[in-house]
Each structure stands twice: as C-alpha cells, then as structure tokens.
C-alpha cells in the first residue's frame, strides 16, 4: 500500500472493512490524526452512494487543516464468495 501511495502522489491511504480499519499508509511529511481517520471512516461507511461507483469527494480533516479540503478517492471492493465444492 505504501508503494501505491507514493506512486500516486497521495498523502494518505486507508483500507477499511465493515468492522474496522485494516491498514493506514501515510507520507513521511504528513501524519493523519486519529480523529481525522475516524471522521473519514464514518463518512465512507455512512454514505450509500460510495458503494455504487468509485468517486472523488472533498473532505475537511480539521486536525490536518481546518481551512482546506482534501479530495478523497473512494472505491468499494466487492468480494465474490464462492460456495464450497460439493463432492460428487
């Protein structure tokens, strides 16, 4: 995730599940405050439209910079569950 973050020129990368935060990557120059991380996680989880398509959305992270917005790229990964093989 760190390599993808650097190659994209992004400040932060966050991987979420329905149960919690799985991973956080951040640049060396910027630190994501825990309150900002929770704000971002709640925004993503509570907005049903994010589940339909990938999107960029402006978000204010007040501990990072309360006078500006960052653009968050949100994409849900849909897992296809396979049923176990039935012996013949």
Residue pairs with C-beta under 8 A, 6 or more apart in sequence:
1 13
1 15
1 23
1 25
2 13
2 25
4 13
4 25
5 12
5 13
5 25
5 26
5 27
6 27
10 27
10 73
11 26
11 27
11 30
11 32
11 70
12 24
12 25
12 26
12 27
12 30
12 32
13 23
13 24
13 25
13 26
14 21
14 23
14 24
14 25
14 32
14 37
14 40
14 41
15 21
15 22
15 23
15 24
16 22
16 41
16 44
16 45
18 45
21 37
21 41
24 32
24 37
26 32
30 64
32 61
32 64
33 61
33 63
33 64
35 62
35 63
36 61
36 62
36 63
36 64
39 59
39 61
39 62
40 59
40 61
40 72
43 57
43 59
43 72
44 50
44 72
44 74
49 55
50 57
50 74
50 76
51 76
54 73
54 74
54 75
55 73
55 74
55 75
56 71
56 72
56 73
56 74
57 71
57 72
57 74
58 69
58 70
58 71
58 72
59 69
59 70
59 71
59 72
60 66
60 68
60 69
60 70
61 70
64 70
